[in-house]
Amino acid sequence: MLVWAVEMFGESAMTVRLTEQGRASVIAYALDRHAADGKPAVFAGVDGVIVRVPQPRLATPRFTPAKNIVELVRDMVTRGTLSFADLIAIEEGRP
């Protein structure tokens, strides 16, 4: 893997640490190349070790709240997507 990284990115690949996203990208690339070469999804190179290629998962949306919640709520009230009655119900814990 190190030889490939140096060929792709130059000598700087020797000193840079991969992030989780970078690691996932490298593994995905290696698995893609392995599949493109027509090799099976089960590796039998080491006795007693079987590695299977996981099925791709659907992406799931993630909610990231705004940093300034006051501006967000004011904007929602201005646009009419949230009323003051809704705010009171939220405060009281009502649905």
ABEGO torsion letter per residue (X at the ends): XAAAAAAAAEAAAAABBBBAAAAAAAAAAAAAAAAAAGBBABBAABBGBBBBBBBBBBBBBBBBBBABAAAAAAAAAAAGABBAAAAAAAAAGBX
